[in-house]
């Protein structure tokens, strides 16, 4: 996943989102960007979903995924999982 730098304000919004997400995950924005671009994040998510049917169902249903992402407990769990991998 790459992001087109020619989109001006969109790039700034993306950078802010990347920085906020990285901070919540306990890593640098560059590390998160590298993991996203290399597909490591997808592999970690797929691995977690394979071992948890509820997570797999939530990820296959966009509305359920949104609810999951808004849940502070789920965010903490995801963050701790990502730090381990």
Protein Blocks (a to p, Z undefined) as FASTA:
>chain_A
ZZdfklommmmmmmmmmmmmmmmnopafklmmmmmmnommmmmmmmmmmmmmklmmmmmm
mklmmmmmmpmklmmmmmmmmmmZZ
